[in-house]
Amino acid sequence: MTAREKTMRKYAMLAVPAVLAGSMLAGSLLIGSVAQANEGDVLYVRGAMQQEVNAATNALWDIGNNAMSDTGGLDPAQMDDAKWARLADAAAALKLEAEKMATAGTIKAAAPGQEKVEEPGAYSMEDVQSYIDADPQSFRDLATGLAKHAQSISDAAKSRDAEAAGLLVGELDQVCEACHAKY
């Protein structure tokens, strides 16, 4: 197996959760169950994740997976002005949402009426809320880390640093998983 094939296999494994998340979002939208992500100073985590975070993350992974070099970075030959702009914009959107999570006065796992809605294989919203309540500062710290990571992706995209951008997009799953493992 070539280095490129190994890298493609690695990124394919990252794409599966993104596709699943996107399909769950589509299903939620079809049945009208996605509530506002934020109301005033209250952050509804499920809504934020299903709306802005998933869209931005999927856009980043889409570019990363489709413009991958043999070394796992982005192949500059596969990147054009539109792709660099899309990468920077998606990273900026992710940063904005992560900053909202980091600075929210009140953090709720789900909007009113959504607490009992469960996704297959996911923690219940009651469990997530108990984890947030037990350590809200850790949630904020992890969100701050996500915002910083997204800013780094945006900076790499703006400077057209294909190797750094590819590496950072590839590392995004680990940044996300650090929070999902706890919350």
Residue pairs with C-beta under 8 A, 6 or more apart in sequence:
1 9
2 70
3 70
3 71
4 68
4 70
7 68
7 70
7 71
7 72
8 68
10 72
10 170
11 61
11 64
11 65
11 68
11 72
11 170
12 65
14 61
14 65
14 170
14 173
15 61
15 65
17 173
18 54
18 57
18 58
18 61
21 54
21 57
21 58
22 54
22 58
24 50
24 119
25 34
25 50
25 51
25 54
28 34
28 50
33 114
33 117
34 47
34 50
34 51
35 44
35 46
35 47
35 110
35 111
35 112
35 113
35 114
36 44
36 47
36 111
37 43
37 44
37 47
37 48
37 51
37 52
37 97
37 100
38 44
38 47
38 48
38 100
38 104
39 111
41 104
41 105
41 106
42 104
42 105
42 106
42 107
42 108
43 100
43 101
43 104
43 106
43 107
43 108
44 108
44 109
44 110
44 111
44 114
45 101
45 107
45 108
45 109
45 110
45 128
45 132
45 183
46 109
46 110
46 111
46 114
46 125
47 110
47 111
47 114
48 97
48 100
48 101
52 93
52 94
52 96
52 97
53 94
53 97
53 98
55 90
55 93
56 90
56 91
56 93
56 94
56 97
56 150
57 90
57 94
57 172
57 176
59 86
59 87
59 89
59 90
60 87
60 90
60 91
60 94
60 153
60 169
60 172
61 169
61 172
63 74
63 83
63 86
63 87
63 90
63 169
64 74
64 165
64 166
64 169
64 170
66 78
67 74
67 75
67 78
67 79
67 83
67 166
68 74
68 75
68 78
68 166
69 75
69 162
69 163
69 166
71 163
72 166
72 167
72 170
73 162
73 163
73 164
73 165
73 166
73 167
74 162
74 163
74 165
74 166
74 169
75 162
76 160
76 162
79 87
79 160
79 162
84 157
84 158
84 160
85 157
87 153
87 154
87 157
87 165
87 169
88 153
88 154
88 157
88 158
91 150
91 151
91 153
91 154
91 157
92 150
92 154
94 146
94 147
94 150
94 153
95 147
95 150
95 151
95 154
98 143
98 144
98 146
98 147
98 150
99 143
99 144
99 147
101 107
101 139
101 140
101 143
101 146
102 140
102 141
102 143
102 144
102 147
103 140
104 140
107 132
107 136
107 139
107 140
108 129
108 132
109 115
109 125
109 126
109 128
109 129
109 132
110 117
110 125
110 128
110 129
114 125
115 125
115 126
115 129
116 125
117 125
118 124
118 125
123 131
123 183
128 183
131 182
131 183
132 139
132 183
135 182
138 182
139 179
139 182
139 183
142 178
142 179
142 182
142 183
143 179
145 175
145 178
146 175
146 176
146 179
149 168
149 171
149 172
149 175
152 164
152 168
153 165
153 168
153 169
153 172
156 164
156 165
156 168
157 165
